Amino acid sequence: MTIDVISLTGGQFSLLTSEQIDKVRSAQQKKDELEAKEAEEKRKLKYAAVRAGNYRSAAYEKAVEEIGAKYEEKIGVVREGLLFYLQYSARAEETGGTSAEYADYSLSPTDRVTAVKTYYETKYNTAKARFDAFKADTTAPVYLGEYYAGVYDYFANS
């Protein structure tokens, strides 16, 4: 699949999360479907114009331009929606830090959970202090990803 719904360099594409890549693929599929519908609509118009004997007329050319503009607008909506999503999803991650004493991005997700739990359990003596510090941590949501909620519950209930 060629990604041309938006322009991304290889470096930019490699920085996307799997969820963002799925959204890009989905938008690309929508764009491809719209382009196929546009081509089919233009093909039908062409055959109708040939049958009617006005294939080379200004009316036919105008109708083709209108179809192109209609689908370009729809593709633009898909493109803008994708760009908004990518900007919004990137902004959520930018609000959190990317470095903390426990942050080692080479660890597996389960090892990251263990590292965070160990860090807070050794640094803070009481459960309330651990939970309060964990809630205030801006790196943990980015670092733990989908496992953040489980660790949050762990500290909330301990």
Backbone torsions as a table, in degrees:
resi	resn	phi	psi	omega
1	MET	NA	128.6	176.0
2	THR	-90.6	128.0	179.3
3	ILE	-94.1	107.7	177.1
4	ASP	-133.1	11.2	177.0
5	VAL	-67.1	-34.1	171.7
6	ILE	-137.4	160.9	179.4
7	SER	-93.9	118.0	176.2
8	LEU	-130.4	137.0	172.7
9	THR	-78.0	167.0	177.1
10	GLY	-59.5	-39.1	178.8
11	GLY	-65.3	-42.1	178.4
12	GLN	-65.7	-41.8	-179.6
13	PHE	-63.8	-36.8	-178.5
14	SER	-69.6	-19.7	179.1
15	LEU	-85.1	-8.8	-179.2
16	LEU	-73.3	146.6	174.7
17	THR	-77.8	168.2	179.7
18	SER	-63.6	-35.0	177.6
19	GLU	-65.3	-41.9	178.7
20	GLN	-66.3	-39.0	177.8
21	ILE	-63.2	-40.0	176.8
22	ASP	-61.2	-40.6	178.4
23	LYS	-65.8	-39.4	177.9
24	VAL	-63.9	-44.7	179.0
25	ARG	-61.8	-43.6	179.6
26	SER	-61.9	-44.6	178.3
27	ALA	-64.0	-39.1	178.6
28	GLN	-63.6	-41.3	178.4
29	GLN	-63.7	-41.7	177.3
30	LYS	-61.9	-42.3	178.9
31	LYS	-62.6	-44.9	179.8
32	ASP	-62.7	-39.8	177.7
33	GLU	-63.9	-43.0	178.9
34	LEU	-64.0	-40.0	178.4
35	GLU	-65.5	-36.9	177.8
36	ALA	-66.7	-41.2	177.7
37	LYS	-64.5	-39.9	178.2
38	GLU	-61.6	-47.0	-179.5
39	ALA	-62.4	-40.4	179.4
40	GLU	-66.0	-42.2	179.2
41	GLU	-64.5	-41.1	178.0
42	LYS	-66.6	-37.7	178.7
43	ARG	-62.9	-45.9	179.1
44	LYS	-62.4	-40.8	178.7
45	LEU	-63.3	-40.7	-179.6
46	LYS	-61.9	-47.2	-178.9
47	TYR	-66.6	-35.2	176.5
48	ALA	-66.7	-39.6	179.4
49	ALA	-67.9	-38.8	178.1
50	VAL	-63.8	-44.5	179.4
51	ARG	-63.1	-36.5	-178.6
52	ALA	-82.5	-11.6	178.2
53	GLY	82.8	18.8	179.2
54	ASN	-124.9	39.0	-177.9
55	TYR	-65.1	-36.7	-177.9
56	ARG	-97.8	21.9	-176.6
57	SER	-88.9	163.1	177.4
58	ALA	-67.3	-32.2	179.1
59	ALA	-64.3	-41.2	177.8
60	TYR	-64.2	-46.2	-179.8
61	GLU	-60.5	-40.9	179.1
62	LYS	-65.5	-41.1	179.2
63	ALA	-63.6	-39.6	177.7
64	VAL	-63.7	-43.2	178.1
65	GLU	-62.0	-40.6	179.5
66	GLU	-64.4	-41.3	177.6
67	ILE	-63.2	-45.8	178.6
68	GLY	-59.4	-43.7	179.9
69	ALA	-65.8	-39.7	179.9
70	LYS	-61.5	-46.9	-178.7
71	TYR	-74.0	-32.4	176.5
72	GLU	-63.9	-36.5	177.0
73	GLU	-65.3	-43.2	178.7
74	LYS	-64.1	-40.9	177.9
75	ILE	-66.0	-38.0	176.6
76	GLY	-60.8	-38.1	177.5
77	VAL	-64.5	-43.5	177.9
78	VAL	-62.0	-45.3	-179.3
79	ARG	-61.7	-47.8	-179.5
80	GLU	-64.0	-38.5	177.1
81	GLY	-62.5	-42.3	178.3
82	LEU	-65.3	-45.7	179.5
83	LEU	-62.1	-39.5	177.4
84	PHE	-62.9	-45.0	179.2
85	TYR	-60.4	-47.4	-178.6
86	LEU	-63.2	-39.5	178.3
87	GLN	-66.8	-43.4	-178.9
88	TYR	-66.8	-45.5	-177.6
89	SER	-69.2	-33.6	177.2
90	ALA	-69.6	-37.7	-179.0
91	ARG	-63.8	-37.2	179.8
92	ALA	-61.2	-38.5	179.7
93	GLU	-76.5	-29.6	-179.4
94	GLU	-69.6	-22.5	-178.9
95	THR	-70.4	-25.6	177.9
96	GLY	-93.2	158.0	177.1
97	GLY	-77.1	171.5	177.2
98	THR	-121.3	4.2	178.7
99	SER	-138.4	138.9	174.7
100	ALA	-153.4	170.0	-178.0
101	GLU	-59.6	-33.5	-176.4
102	TYR	-88.5	-11.0	-171.6
103	ALA	-72.8	112.8	173.1
104	ASP	-133.0	100.5	-172.3
105	TYR	-73.3	-3.2	176.5
106	SER	-85.5	-10.3	-179.5
107	LEU	-75.6	154.8	174.1
108	SER	-72.9	163.6	-179.6
109	PRO	-56.7	-40.9	-179.9
110	THR	-69.6	-34.9	176.2
111	ASP	-69.4	-31.8	175.8
112	ARG	-64.3	-42.8	178.2
113	VAL	-59.4	-46.5	179.2
114	THR	-61.5	-42.5	-179.6
115	ALA	-62.9	-42.1	-179.7
116	VAL	-67.2	-45.8	179.3
117	LYS	-60.4	-46.1	-179.6
118	THR	-62.1	-43.0	180.0
119	TYR	-58.3	-51.8	-177.0
120	TYR	-69.6	-34.6	-179.7
121	GLU	-70.8	-30.8	178.4
122	THR	-85.5	-30.2	-176.4
123	LYS	-82.0	-32.4	-175.8
124	TYR	-118.4	135.5	-174.5
125	ASN	-81.2	-36.2	-175.8
126	THR	-106.4	155.8	179.7
127	ALA	-63.6	-38.6	179.8
128	LYS	-64.5	-43.1	179.4
129	ALA	-64.0	-40.8	178.0
130	ARG	-61.5	-47.7	-177.4
131	PHE	-64.5	-44.3	179.6
132	ASP	-62.5	-42.5	179.2
133	ALA	-66.8	-40.0	179.9
134	PHE	-65.4	-41.2	178.3
135	LYS	-61.6	-36.2	-177.6
136	ALA	-81.3	-12.7	-177.8
137	ASP	-69.8	124.3	178.8
138	THR	-93.9	-12.5	179.3
139	THR	-82.9	-36.1	-174.3
140	ALA	-55.1	-45.2	-179.5
141	PRO	-60.2	-39.1	179.3
142	VAL	-72.9	-43.7	-175.7
143	TYR	-67.2	-41.7	-176.3
144	LEU	-88.8	-23.8	179.5
145	GLY	61.4	-127.2	-176.5
146	GLU	-68.3	-13.9	179.9
147	TYR	-86.8	-6.0	-177.8
148	TYR	-58.4	-44.3	-177.2
149	ALA	-61.0	-39.6	178.9
150	GLY	-65.5	-41.6	178.6
151	VAL	-69.5	-37.2	176.7
152	TYR	-59.3	-47.8	178.2
153	ASP	-62.4	-38.0	179.3
154	TYR	-59.3	-48.6	-179.6
155	PHE	-73.2	-31.3	179.4
156	ALA	-68.6	-32.8	-176.0
157	ASN	-99.9	2.5	-178.8
158	SER	-96.3	NA	NA
